[in-house]
């Protein structure tokens, strides 16, 4: 985190990020090494290696490029491939929530809302230090609310409709529907 001429610039927590990327790299080397040393066909080594390399490179890119920038005029959320800019003046309140993900670890998220309660920007806070997210909320200077415990998307949708998508509220239903369509398409191509 740094402040430059009234700007608040937040960067992902590099300590956690590089430790995670280092652990993933060691795991990749160990697994690929086991494939090469063991009885598995060596053709699997580059496949498994590639499966690890892509997320590691994306994670490193996110650590280097991702930022949350708060200026006097706008809120900027920069990702690895995208950038969202919203006028700071639209921010009227913040909903701060720890969302439980299916089979994943909970992640803190900020929903910046306008005066009508409509979403202006969704800020995923999982990669940032909690203190930095606290600074962002304080710097925005708008009321902050949200549940005091971790909730899933369905619970959040009951108290704050429109903040989470249908896919987030029903991840298993969507996954099974997509799987059913794929199975039907495959079955139809085999039969036809």
Secondary structure, DSSP 8 states (H G I E B T S, - for coil): -EEETTEEEEE--HHHHHHHHHHHHHHHHHHHHHHHHSSS-THHHHHHHHHHHHHHHHHHHHHHH-EEEE-SSEEEEE-SS-EEEEEGGG--EEEEEEE--TTS--EEEEEEE-TTS-EEEEEE-TTS-HHHHHHHHHHHTSEEE--SS-B-HHHHHHHSTTSS-HHHHTHHHHHHHHHHHHHHHHHHHHH-
